[in-house]
Amino acid sequence: MTLLVFGRTGQVSMELSRCAPDAIFLGREAADLTDPAACAAAIREYAPTAVINAAAYTAVDRAEAEEATATRINADAPAAMAQTCAALGIPLVHISTDYVFDGSGTAPRQPGDPAAPVNAYGRSKLAGERAIQQAGGTYAILRTSWVVSAHGANFIRTMLRLSETRDALNIVDDQIGGPTCAADIATACLAIAEQLIADPGKTGIYHFAGAPDVSWKDFASAIFAAAGRDVAVTGIPTSDYPTPAQRPLNSRLDCGATGAVFGLARPDWRAGLHDILTELGKGRT
C-alpha cells in the first residue's frame, strides 16, 4: 500500500509516522489546507493507493471568530481530497469528531444519529463529512473524541504542566466522553485504509473512541494517580468554566459498527495513558 497522509506534526500524523514510516506525509509547506486545489494536486502527483486526512483546524475556541478559515480547512480541503480520490478510485480515510453532535442526553451516539453541532468547529467538521459523502468515492469517516498523546496540545500534557505548580484543581465533571490515544487512532486508520482497498463496500461513517467513558474530572484524577502527582481534583459544572465555544456534555460514541465491520475494538485509554506517561518520563516510579 502506498499511503499519502495529509498532516505531519499533528498528534495522529506523528503516530502514523511511527507505524507507517514509508508513507508520504504532507505538512503545511507541501499541502496547505487553506488551498484545496493544492491538496487535490498532491493526490494526483503521488497517485497513492490510499489517502488519510489527519490534518485539521482544531482550535475549537478560536474557530468561533475564524469560522471561515476553519471551514476552508475542515470542509473545503476534504471536499477537494474526496473529489480527487473518487475520480482516481482511491479510498480516503478522514478523521472527524464527536463535536458534530449537540451533546444532549446520555446515550452513546450512533453513526447515523442526527448531527447538530453547537459550535463553529463542529459545523466546519460536519460540512467536511457531508462533502466527502457527496463526492461519491470510497471513504471512511472516523469520528473520534478527546485525542491525547505524548506530543502536541492535549489534556494529559496540560494536566501534567499544571501539576508542576498546583496542588488543587477544579475540573469539569459534567462532560462525559471517551479519551482516545492518537496511537490507537493511527493504528485504526491504517487498518481501515487497507480494508477499504480490499472492500470498498465498507464505505461509511464510523465511531472510534477510547473506553471506558469518563468525565474530564475523573480523567484528570486518573492522570495524576498514574503519574504519582498529589493533586486534589474538585468537580465543577461546565457553567462554572465558560469558554468562547460551547462544548457538548455528552461525547459518548457507540463504536459497535467499527468493531463489526473492521474488527476494531474500543481501545482502553488507561493502557494508552500508561504508554504516554512512560514516553514522557512521567510515570509513577
C-alpha positions in Angstrom: 0.0 0.0 0.0 1.3 3.4 -1.0 -0.1 5.8 1.6 -0.4 9.5 1.4 -1.1 11.3 4.7 -2.2 14.9 5.0 -0.6 16.2 8.2 2.9 15.9 9.5 3.1 17.4 13.0 -0.3 16.7 14.5 -0.9 14.1 17.1 -2.3 11.4 14.8 0.0 12.1 11.9 3.0 11.8 14.2 1.8 8.4 15.4 1.2 7.4 11.8 4.8 8.2 11.0 5.8 5.7 13.7 3.7 2.8 12.4 3.9 3.7 8.7 7.3 5.3 8.2 7.3 4.6 4.5 4.1 6.7 4.0 4.3 10.1 2.3 3.5 12.9 4.9 2.5 16.3 3.7 2.8 19.2 6.1 1.5 22.7 5.6 4.5 23.6 3.5 3.7 20.9 1.0 -0.1 20.9 1.0 -1.7 23.9 2.7 -5.2 23.0 3.6 -6.3 26.6 3.1 -5.6 25.8 -0.6 -7.9 22.9 -1.5 -6.6 22.8 -5.1 -3.1 22.1 -3.7 -4.4 19.1 -1.8 -6.1 17.8 -5.0 -2.9 18.3 -6.9 -0.8 16.4 -4.3 -3.1 13.4 -4.7 -2.8 13.4 -8.4 1.0 13.8 -8.2 1.7 11.0 -5.8 -1.2 8.7 -7.0 -1.3 6.7 -3.8 -3.3 3.6 -3.2 -4.9 5.2 -0.1 -5.2 8.7 1.5 -5.5 9.5 5.2 -6.5 13.0 6.1 -5.1 13.6 9.6 -4.9 17.4 9.3 -7.5 19.8 10.5 -8.2 23.1 12.1 -8.7 22.1 15.7 -8.6 25.4 17.7 -12.1 25.0 19.0 -12.4 28.3 20.7 -10.6 30.3 18.1 -12.9 28.9 15.4 -15.8 31.0 16.9 -14.0 34.0 15.4 -12.4 32.3 12.5 -15.2 30.1 11.2 -14.5 30.9 7.5 -10.9 29.7 7.9 -12.0 26.6 9.9 -14.5 25.7 7.2 -11.8 26.2 4.5 -9.5 23.7 6.2 -12.1 21.3 7.6 -14.6 21.3 4.8 -13.3 22.7 1.5 -10.0 20.9 1.6 -11.5 17.5 2.4 -14.0 18.1 -0.3 -11.2 18.6 -2.8 -9.5 15.5 -1.5 -12.6 13.4 -1.7 -13.5 14.5 -5.2 -10.0 13.7 -6.5 -9.9 10.4 -4.7 -13.3 9.5 -6.1 -12.1 10.4 -9.6 -9.0 8.2 -9.3 -10.6 5.3 -7.4 -8.5 5.9 -4.2 -10.0 5.2 -0.8 -10.0 8.1 1.7 -9.9 7.8 5.5 -10.9 11.1 7.2 -10.8 11.8 10.9 -13.8 13.7 12.3 -15.2 14.4 15.7 -17.9 13.9 18.3 -18.4 17.7 18.1 -20.8 17.1 15.1 -23.4 16.2 17.8 -25.2 18.6 20.2 -24.2 16.6 23.3 -27.7 16.2 24.6 -28.8 13.1 26.5 -26.7 10.4 28.0 -26.9 7.6 25.4 -23.8 6.9 23.2 -24.3 8.4 19.7 -24.7 6.1 16.7 -23.0 7.0 13.4 -26.4 7.5 11.8 -27.8 9.8 14.6 -28.8 13.3 13.5 -25.9 15.7 13.7 -26.4 19.2 15.2 -23.1 20.9 16.2 -23.2 23.6 18.8 -20.1 25.4 17.8 -18.2 26.7 14.7 -15.6 23.9 14.9 -18.3 21.2 14.8 -20.1 22.9 11.9 -16.9 23.0 9.9 -16.2 19.3 10.5 -19.8 18.3 9.7 -19.5 20.3 6.4 -16.4 18.3 5.6 -18.2 15.0 6.3 -21.1 15.9 4.0 -18.7 17.0 1.2 -16.9 13.6 1.4 -20.2 11.7 1.2 -21.3 13.8 -1.7 -18.1 13.1 -3.7 -19.3 9.6 -4.3 -16.0 7.7 -3.7 -14.8 5.1 -1.3 -14.3 6.6 2.2 -14.4 6.0 5.9 -15.2 9.0 8.1 -13.8 8.1 11.5 -15.3 10.2 14.3 -13.2 10.2 17.5 -13.0 12.2 20.7 -10.7 13.7 23.3 -7.4 12.9 21.5 -4.3 12.6 23.6 -0.7 11.7 23.1 2.8 12.4 24.3 3.1 15.4 21.9 1.1 18.4 20.9 -1.5 20.3 22.9 -3.8 17.9 24.8 -5.4 17.3 28.1 -2.8 14.9 29.5 0.1 17.3 28.8 -2.0 20.2 30.2 -2.7 18.4 33.4 0.9 17.4 33.9 2.0 21.0 33.3 -0.5 22.4 35.8 0.5 19.8 38.4 4.0 21.2 38.4 2.8 24.3 40.2 -0.7 23.4 41.6 -1.8 21.0 44.3 -5.5 21.5 43.7 -7.5 21.9 40.5 -11.2 22.4 39.6 -12.1 20.3 36.6 -15.4 20.0 34.7 -17.2 16.8 35.6 -20.5 17.0 33.6 -18.9 16.5 30.2 -18.6 12.7 29.5 -16.7 11.0 26.7 -14.0 8.6 25.7 -10.4 9.7 25.8 -8.7 8.3 22.7 -4.9 7.9 22.3 -3.6 9.1 19.0 -1.5 5.9 18.6 -4.7 3.9 18.6 -6.4 6.2 16.1 -3.3 5.8 13.8 -3.5 2.0 14.0 -7.2 2.1 13.3 -6.8 4.4 10.3 -4.2 2.1 8.7 -6.3 -1.0 9.2 -9.4 0.8 7.8 -7.4 2.0 4.7 -6.2 -1.5 4.0 -9.7 -2.9 4.3 -11.2 -0.2 2.1 -8.8 -1.1 -0.7 -9.9 -4.7 -0.5 -13.6 -4.0 0.1 -14.9 -0.6 -1.0 -18.3 -1.7 0.3 -17.2 -0.8 3.8 -17.5 2.8 2.9 -19.3 4.9 5.6 -19.2 6.8 8.8 -17.8 5.1 11.9 -17.0 5.9 15.5 -13.8 5.1 17.3 -13.2 6.3 20.9 -11.4 5.0 24.0 -13.1 3.2 26.8 -14.4 3.5 29.4 -16.3 6.7 29.1 -15.3 9.2 31.8 -15.7 12.8 32.8 -12.8 15.3 32.4 -12.6 15.4 36.2 -12.2 11.6 36.6 -9.8 11.5 33.6 -7.7 14.2 35.4 -7.7 12.1 38.6 -6.5 9.0 36.7 -3.7 11.0 35.1 -2.5 12.3 38.4 -2.7 8.8 40.0 -0.8 7.2 37.2 1.9 10.0 37.2 2.2 9.9 41.0 1.1 13.5 41.3 -0.6 14.6 44.6 -3.2 17.0 43.2 -6.7 17.3 44.7 -9.3 17.4 42.0 -12.7 19.0 42.5 -15.5 18.6 40.0 -17.3 21.7 38.7 -20.1 22.1 36.2 -19.4 23.4 32.7 -21.3 26.6 33.6 -18.5 27.4 36.0 -15.9 27.2 33.3 -17.1 29.4 30.4 -15.3 29.2 27.0 -15.9 31.0 23.7 -17.2 27.8 22.1 -19.9 25.7 23.7 -18.8 22.1 24.5 -21.1 19.1 24.2 -21.9 17.5 27.5 -22.4 14.0 26.1 -19.5 12.9 23.9 -20.2 9.2 24.2 -19.8 7.4 20.9 -21.2 4.0 20.0 -18.4 2.2 18.3 -20.2 -1.1 17.7 -20.2 -0.7 13.9 -16.5 -0.2 13.8 -15.9 -3.4 15.6 -18.4 -5.3 13.5 -17.2 -4.1 10.1 -13.4 -3.6 10.7 -12.8 -5.8 13.7 -11.5 -2.8 15.7 -12.5 -2.8 19.4 -12.5 0.3 21.5 -9.0 0.7 23.0 -8.6 1.1 26.8 -7.3 4.6 27.3 -5.8 3.6 30.7 -3.3 1.4 28.8 -2.6 4.3 26.4 -2.2 6.7 29.3 0.5 4.4 30.8 2.3 4.4 27.4 2.1 8.2 27.1 3.4 8.8 30.6 6.2 6.3 30.0 7.2 8.2 26.8 7.2 11.5 28.7 9.2 10.0 31.6 6.3 11.0 33.9 5.1 7.6 35.0 4.9 6.6 38.7 8.3 5.2 39.8 
